[in-house]
Amino acid sequence: MSFTFRNDWKVEPAHQVDTTHVLSLKPEEYDLNFCLPKAARVIENDLIQLVPYIPSLHARELFDAMAPYPEMFRYYPVGPYLSLEEMVILFELYRSWAHTLVYVVYDKRNSSSGESSSGYRIAGTIGFLWANPARFSIEIGHLMTLPSSQGTHVTRNAVGLLLLVFSGATPLPGLRLRRVEYRSDPDNVASVKVAQRFGFKVDGEMRWTRPVPSHKSDQHRSGDSAEVAGGLNTILLSICFDDWDREGITKIMTTGRNF
């Protein structure tokens, strides 16, 4: 017996972005396209403010803040951005994924010395990705803290606030997730320690999780083009509802909204 099998899969076309149009959209015109709508809001405590990224408000400010520090991208598969347009195009790719939402992080302890949509000094980014309502799971990612804010209250408060959205005694209605993941380059010790501070546990280290250009990695596969010859390893950490229930993470995270 023979069968004819149908497979209509095609390579997705390159993501086309009209950056001029995107940068012209007002906040109320810009669709965040996130699969957990209740999380698409400003989240803040006394120390920091997390604002969903909107190009017309944040793109130029964010690009200008990151441009002097290409070393920030050492552990990241992307960047440094060579132009504002390059950054906007990448963030639009993120927006096309309904499982992803990027926040701009502001430090409320410092007022902005220049133009800022919030009045506070920009401190970096953080976000959600791989949000899966059907599996009650999500990942905290897109974490990048500017050098002036590294080693301060900023990173730990950003991670803590996003955890509070889904865990603790009073998660947002409808957002009681069971698993929150956190991924990092194994060599990025500071990033791993931030996660462990909140009770994340190492699930394991995964090898060759993402191809990157040769200059982005110390390990390479011979015979591949320079654009993808490098490869990253990833350490996977997670915290689950039984962790924060059993180990008192709820108490730690709700004693105060500052971390």
LOLO-162248 format. One record per residue (C-alpha): residue in three letters; residue number from 1; x, y, z. Coordinates in steps of 0.001 Angstrom, whole numbers, always signed. Layout:
// residues N
+------+-----+---------+---------+---------+
! type ! seq !      xx !      yy !      zz !
+------+-----+---------+---------+---------+
!  ALA ! NUM !       X !       Y !       Z !
...
+------+-----+---------+---------+---------+
// end
This chain:
// residues 259
+------+-----+---------+---------+---------+
! type ! seq !      xx !      yy !      zz !
+------+-----+---------+---------+---------+
!  MET !   1 !      +0 !      +0 !      +0 !
!  SER !   2 !   +1349 !   +3414 !    -931 !
!  PHE !   3 !    +337 !   +6829 !    +304 !
!  THR !   4 !    +683 !  +10350 !    -929 !
!  PHE !   5 !   +1708 !  +12678 !   +1861 !
!  ARG !   6 !    +986 !  +16381 !   +1776 !
!  ASN !   7 !   +3290 !  +18931 !   +3362 !
!  ASP !   8 !   +2718 !  +22580 !   +2458 !
!  TRP !   9 !   +5336 !  +24009 !   +4789 !
!  LYS !  10 !   +7321 !  +26932 !   +3393 !
!  VAL !  11 !  +10192 !  +28992 !   +4700 !
!  GLU !  12 !   +8759 !  +32089 !   +6322 !
!  PRO !  13 !   +9648 !  +35260 !   +4409 !
!  ALA !  14 !  +12049 !  +37679 !   +6042 !
!  HIS !  15 !  +10347 !  +39929 !   +8557 !
!  GLN !  16 !   +9633 !  +43201 !   +6752 !
!  VAL !  17 !   +9438 !  +46347 !   +8874 !
!  ASP !  18 !   +8703 !  +49925 !   +7883 !
!  THR !  19 !  +10686 !  +51529 !  +10689 !
!  THR !  20 !   +9462 !  +55028 !   +9889 !
!  HIS !  21 !   +5865 !  +53897 !  +10265 !
!  VAL !  22 !   +6551 !  +51914 !  +13428 !
!  LEU !  23 !   +8291 !  +54868 !  +15071 !
!  SER !  24 !   +5359 !  +57121 !  +14205 !
!  LEU !  25 !   +2708 !  +55018 !  +15965 !
!  LYS !  26 !   +1197 !  +56572 !  +19058 !
!  PRO !  27 !    +996 !  +54397 !  +22190 !
!  GLU !  28 !   -2718 !  +53777 !  +21702 !
!  GLU !  29 !   -2065 !  +52699 !  +18088 !
!  TYR !  30 !    +727 !  +50240 !  +18870 !
!  ASP !  31 !    -507 !  +46673 !  +19379 !
!  LEU !  32 !   +1588 !  +44874 !  +22011 !
!  ASN !  33 !    +292 !  +41524 !  +20684 !
!  PHE !  34 !    +888 !  +39606 !  +23936 !
!  CYS !  35 !   -1021 !  +36436 !  +24760 !
!  LEU !  36 !   -1450 !  +37399 !  +28445 !
!  PRO !  37 !   -3168 !  +40793 !  +28124 !
!  LYS !  38 !   -3401 !  +41410 !  +31881 !
!  ALA !  39 !    +391 !  +41496 !  +32103 !
!  ALA !  40 !    +672 !  +44148 !  +29386 !
!  ARG !  41 !    +712 !  +47116 !  +31741 !
!  VAL !  42 !   +3030 !  +49298 !  +33798 !
!  ILE !  43 !   +4466 !  +47368 !  +36754 !
!  GLU !  44 !   +6301 !  +49264 !  +39484 !
!  ASN !  45 !   +7339 !  +49564 !  +43101 !
!  ASP !  46 !   +9073 !  +52353 !  +45020 !
!  LEU !  47 !  +12375 !  +51749 !  +43253 !
!  ILE !  48 !  +11762 !  +50909 !  +39607 !
!  GLN !  49 !   +9142 !  +51111 !  +36886 !
!  LEU !  50 !   +8597 !  +48591 !  +34091 !
!  VAL !  51 !   +6847 !  +49988 !  +31015 !
!  PRO !  52 !   +5865 !  +47897 !  +27968 !
!  TYR !  53 !   +8149 !  +48892 !  +25101 !
!  ILE !  54 !   +6566 !  +51249 !  +22581 !
!  PRO !  55 !   +8889 !  +52424 !  +19783 !
!  SER !  56 !   +7658 !  +56014 !  +19597 !
!  LEU !  57 !   +8321 !  +56441 !  +23322 !
!  HIS !  58 !  +11312 !  +54238 !  +23983 !
!  ALA !  59 !  +13279 !  +53206 !  +20886 !
!  ARG !  60 !  +15537 !  +56246 !  +20526 !
!  GLU !  61 !  +16039 !  +56564 !  +24274 !
!  LEU !  62 !  +16923 !  +52892 !  +24610 !
!  PHE !  63 !  +19253 !  +52843 !  +21612 !
!  ASP !  64 !  +21124 !  +55946 !  +22765 !
!  ALA !  65 !  +21518 !  +54486 !  +26256 !
!  MET !  66 !  +22926 !  +51175 !  +24981 !
!  ALA !  67 !  +25100 !  +52451 !  +22129 !
!  PRO !  68 !  +28136 !  +53439 !  +24266 !
!  TYR !  69 !  +28321 !  +49976 !  +25846 !
!  PRO !  70 !  +28779 !  +47231 !  +23223 !
!  GLU !  71 !  +30263 !  +45032 !  +25948 !
!  MET !  72 !  +26729 !  +44686 !  +27376 !
!  PHE !  73 !  +25980 !  +42198 !  +24618 !
!  ARG !  74 !  +28760 !  +39781 !  +25564 !
!  TYR !  75 !  +26378 !  +37024 !  +26673 !
!  TYR !  76 !  +23595 !  +37765 !  +24197 !
!  PRO !  77 !  +22991 !  +36189 !  +20796 !
!  VAL !  78 !  +22110 !  +39578 !  +19283 !
!  GLY !  79 !  +23711 !  +43015 !  +19207 !
!  PRO !  80 !  +25304 !  +45377 !  +19659 !
!  TYR !  81 !  +22919 !  +47311 !  +17443 !
!  LEU !  82 !  +24633 !  +49269 !  +14687 !
!  SER !  83 !  +21677 !  +51580 !  +14131 !
!  LEU !  84 !  +18326 !  +52549 !  +15576 !
!  GLU !  85 !  +16640 !  +50885 !  +12627 !
!  GLU !  86 !  +18380 !  +47572 !  +13344 !
!  MET !  87 !  +17127 !  +47608 !  +16925 !
!  VAL !  88 !  +13585 !  +48546 !  +15905 !
!  ILE !  89 !  +13458 !  +45720 !  +13360 !
!  LEU !  90 !  +14576 !  +43153 !  +15941 !
!  PHE !  91 !  +12069 !  +44362 !  +18523 !
!  GLU !  92 !   +9332 !  +44192 !  +15896 !
!  LEU !  93 !  +10262 !  +40559 !  +15342 !
!  TYR !  94 !   +9797 !  +40016 !  +19078 !
!  ARG !  95 !   +6403 !  +41715 !  +18889 !
!  SER !  96 !   +5303 !  +39377 !  +16107 !
!  TRP !  97 !   +5626 !  +36527 !  +18611 !
!  ALA !  98 !   +2540 !  +36548 !  +20830 !
!  HIS !  99 !   +4497 !  +34778 !  +23568 !
!  THR ! 100 !   +6883 !  +37721 !  +24018 !
!  LEU ! 101 !   +6638 !  +41117 !  +25705 !
!  VAL ! 102 !   +9539 !  +43500 !  +26373 !
!  TYR ! 103 !   +9523 !  +46096 !  +29147 !
!  VAL ! 104 !  +11758 !  +49137 !  +29460 !
!  VAL ! 105 !  +13168 !  +49445 !  +32977 !
!  TYR ! 106 !  +13373 !  +52840 !  +34692 !
!  ASP ! 107 !  +15205 !  +53636 !  +37914 !
!  LYS ! 108 !  +12886 !  +55716 !  +40099 !
!  ARG ! 109 !  +15743 !  +56696 !  +42389 !
!  ASN ! 110 !  +17252 !  +58743 !  +39591 !
!  SER ! 111 !  +15519 !  +61375 !  +37512 !
!  SER ! 112 !  +16351 !  +61622 !  +33837 !
!  SER ! 113 !  +18907 !  +64230 !  +32766 !
!  GLY ! 114 !  +17526 !  +64212 !  +29228 !
!  GLU ! 115 !  +14358 !  +63370 !  +27383 !
!  SER ! 116 !  +12527 !  +60466 !  +29006 !
!  SER ! 117 !   +8965 !  +59312 !  +28580 !
!  SER ! 118 !   +8751 !  +58485 !  +32286 !
!  GLY ! 119 !  +10803 !  +61233 !  +33908 !
!  TYR ! 120 !  +13105 !  +58587 !  +35397 !
!  ARG ! 121 !  +16495 !  +57392 !  +34199 !
!  ILE ! 122 !  +16418 !  +54437 !  +31849 !
!  ALA ! 123 !  +18123 !  +51383 !  +33327 !
!  GLY ! 124 !  +17673 !  +48595 !  +30765 !
!  THR ! 125 !  +15145 !  +46026 !  +29614 !
!  ILE ! 126 !  +13444 !  +42877 !  +30855 !
!  GLY ! 127 !  +10547 !  +40868 !  +29538 !
!  PHE ! 128 !   +8547 !  +37717 !  +29098 !
!  LEU ! 129 !   +8953 !  +35112 !  +26414 !
!  TRP ! 130 !   +7580 !  +31675 !  +25657 !
!  ALA ! 131 !   +4406 !  +32530 !  +27545 !
!  ASN ! 132 !   +2150 !  +29478 !  +27307 !
!  PRO ! 133 !   -1257 !  +29902 !  +28972 !
!  ALA ! 134 !   -2227 !  +26309 !  +28162 !
!  ARG ! 135 !    +790 !  +24987 !  +30059 !
!  PHE ! 136 !    +717 !  +27660 !  +32789 !
!  SER ! 137 !   +4351 !  +28522 !  +32072 !
!  ILE ! 138 !   +6465 !  +31491 !  +31074 !
!  GLU ! 139 !  +10095 !  +32588 !  +30868 !
!  ILE ! 140 !  +11681 !  +35772 !  +32181 !
!  GLY ! 141 !  +14164 !  +37077 !  +29628 !
!  HIS ! 142 !  +15330 !  +40044 !  +27565 !
!  LEU ! 143 !  +17196 !  +41040 !  +30725 !
!  MET ! 144 !  +19786 !  +43706 !  +30024 !
!  THR ! 145 !  +20884 !  +46210 !  +32662 !
!  LEU ! 146 !  +22892 !  +49295 !  +31726 !
!  PRO ! 147 !  +26356 !  +49513 !  +33340 !
!  SER ! 148 !  +25347 !  +52490 !  +35488 !
!  SER ! 149 !  +22627 !  +50349 !  +37087 !
!  GLN ! 150 !  +24472 !  +47047 !  +37381 !
!  GLY ! 151 !  +25118 !  +45876 !  +40920 !
!  THR ! 152 !  +22309 !  +48061 !  +42259 !
!  HIS ! 153 !  +18671 !  +47461 !  +43176 !
!  VAL ! 154 !  +17553 !  +47529 !  +39542 !
!  THR ! 155 !  +18010 !  +43968 !  +38274 !
!  ARG ! 156 !  +16758 !  +42171 !  +41365 !
!  ASN ! 157 !  +13702 !  +44440 !  +41574 !
!  ALA ! 158 !  +12912 !  +43938 !  +37883 !
!  VAL ! 159 !  +13012 !  +40154 !  +38263 !
!  GLY ! 160 !  +11095 !  +40300 !  +41536 !
!  LEU ! 161 !   +8301 !  +42430 !  +40111 !
!  LEU ! 162 !   +7757 !  +40111 !  +37161 !
!  LEU ! 163 !   +7617 !  +37146 !  +39514 !
!  LEU ! 164 !   +4979 !  +38922 !  +41578 !
!  VAL ! 165 !   +2752 !  +39144 !  +38516 !
!  PHE ! 166 !   +2363 !  +35366 !  +38547 !
!  SER ! 167 !   +3272 !  +34147 !  +42007 !
!  GLY ! 168 !   +3155 !  +35250 !  +45606 !
!  ALA ! 169 !     -26 !  +35550 !  +47607 !
!  THR ! 170 !   -1761 !  +37946 !  +45223 !
!  PRO ! 171 !    -989 !  +37225 !  +41559 !
!  LEU ! 172 !   -2969 !  +39114 !  +38963 !
!  PRO ! 173 !   -6351 !  +37435 !  +38391 !
!  GLY ! 174 !   -6128 !  +34747 !  +35753 !
!  LEU ! 175 !   -2334 !  +34628 !  +35812 !
!  ARG ! 176 !   -1652 !  +31875 !  +38338 !
!  LEU ! 177 !   +1139 !  +30146 !  +36476 !
!  ARG ! 178 !   +2847 !  +26986 !  +37661 !
!  ARG ! 179 !   +6300 !  +27354 !  +36184 !
!  VAL ! 180 !   +8574 !  +30330 !  +35510 !
!  GLU ! 181 !  +11827 !  +29720 !  +33643 !
!  TYR ! 182 !  +15038 !  +31731 !  +33482 !
!  ARG ! 183 !  +17871 !  +31073 !  +31049 !
!  SER ! 184 !  +21406 !  +32392 !  +31067 !
!  ASP ! 185 !  +24820 !  +31843 !  +29601 !
!  PRO ! 186 !  +26609 !  +29533 !  +32071 !
!  ASP ! 187 !  +29484 !  +32029 !  +32274 !
!  ASN ! 188 !  +27177 !  +34898 !  +33240 !
!  VAL ! 189 !  +27517 !  +34213 !  +36957 !
!  ALA ! 190 !  +25874 !  +37458 !  +38073 !
!  SER ! 191 !  +22740 !  +36690 !  +36066 !
!  VAL ! 192 !  +22475 !  +33183 !  +37492 !
!  LYS ! 193 !  +22869 !  +34502 !  +41042 !
!  VAL ! 194 !  +19987 !  +36939 !  +40549 !
!  ALA ! 195 !  +17679 !  +34047 !  +39677 !
!  GLN ! 196 !  +18888 !  +31885 !  +42536 !
!  ARG ! 197 !  +18226 !  +34727 !  +44975 !
!  PHE ! 198 !  +14515 !  +34275 !  +44258 !
!  GLY ! 199 !  +14564 !  +30516 !  +44610 !
!  PHE ! 200 !  +15151 !  +29488 !  +40997 !
!  LYS ! 201 !  +16789 !  +26076 !  +40799 !
!  VAL ! 202 !  +19117 !  +24808 !  +38112 !
!  ASP ! 203 !  +17357 !  +22249 !  +35922 !
!  GLY ! 204 !  +20456 !  +21623 !  +33842 !
!  GLU ! 205 !  +22861 !  +22926 !  +31249 !
!  MET ! 206 !  +22000 !  +22573 !  +27585 !
!  ARG ! 207 !  +24695 !  +22500 !  +24925 !
!  TRP ! 208 !  +24596 !  +24151 !  +21528 !
!  THR ! 209 !  +21178 !  +25688 !  +22094 !
!  ARG ! 210 !  +21527 !  +28504 !  +19592 !
!  PRO ! 211 !  +23681 !  +29172 !  +16518 !
!  VAL ! 212 !  +25371 !  +32574 !  +16498 !
!  PRO ! 213 !  +28008 !  +34345 !  +14401 !
!  SER ! 214 !  +31561 !  +33149 !  +14961 !
!  HIS ! 215 !  +32597 !  +36240 !  +16928 !
!  LYS ! 216 !  +29795 !  +35624 !  +19458 !
!  SER ! 217 !  +31133 !  +32309 !  +20745 !
!  ASP ! 218 !  +34353 !  +30544 !  +21687 !
!  GLN ! 219 !  +33021 !  +27239 !  +20321 !
!  HIS ! 220 !  +32444 !  +26668 !  +16618 !
!  ARG ! 221 !  +31393 !  +23999 !  +14186 !
!  SER ! 222 !  +33799 !  +23727 !  +11296 !
!  GLY ! 223 !  +32310 !  +23820 !   +7840 !
!  ASP ! 224 !  +29432 !  +26146 !   +8732 !
!  SER ! 225 !  +29277 !  +29715 !   +7477 !
!  ALA ! 226 !  +30632 !  +32431 !   +9755 !
!  GLU ! 227 !  +27097 !  +33729 !  +10354 !
!  VAL ! 228 !  +26080 !  +30541 !  +12206 !
!  ALA ! 229 !  +29350 !  +28752 !  +13000 !
!  GLY ! 230 !  +29315 !  +29735 !  +16666 !
!  GLY ! 231 !  +27085 !  +28145 !  +19263 !
!  LEU ! 232 !  +25819 !  +29079 !  +22700 !
!  ASN ! 233 !  +25286 !  +26897 !  +25733 !
!  THR ! 234 !  +22447 !  +27697 !  +28128 !
!  ILE ! 235 !  +21831 !  +27062 !  +31798 !
!  LEU ! 236 !  +18129 !  +26531 !  +32506 !
!  LEU ! 237 !  +16668 !  +27495 !  +35873 !
!  SER ! 238 !  +13068 !  +27359 !  +37013 !
!  ILE ! 239 !  +10825 !  +28086 !  +39942 !
!  CYS ! 240 !   +7443 !  +26399 !  +40281 !
!  PHE ! 241 !   +4338 !  +27007 !  +42345 !
!  ASP ! 242 !   +5213 !  +24276 !  +44828 !
!  ASP ! 243 !   +8616 !  +25932 !  +45352 !
!  TRP ! 244 !   +7198 !  +29281 !  +46366 !
!  ASP ! 245 !   +4418 !  +27647 !  +48391 !
!  ARG ! 246 !   +6641 !  +25151 !  +50189 !
!  GLU ! 247 !   +9784 !  +27218 !  +50696 !
!  GLY ! 248 !   +8243 !  +30486 !  +51723 !
!  ILE ! 249 !   +9055 !  +32386 !  +48555 !
!  THR ! 250 !   +5611 !  +33927 !  +48855 !
!  LYS ! 251 !   +6532 !  +35474 !  +52199 !
!  ILE ! 252 !   +9827 !  +36796 !  +50887 !
!  MET ! 253 !   +8178 !  +38370 !  +47875 !
!  THR ! 254 !   +5196 !  +39912 !  +49634 !
!  THR ! 255 !   +6871 !  +41239 !  +52777 !
!  GLY ! 256 !   +7587 !  +44348 !  +50752 !
!  ARG ! 257 !   +7439 !  +45242 !  +47092 !
!  ASN ! 258 !  +11075 !  +46344 !  +47157 !
!  PHE ! 259 !  +13731 !  +43664 !  +46779 !
+------+-----+---------+---------+---------+
// end
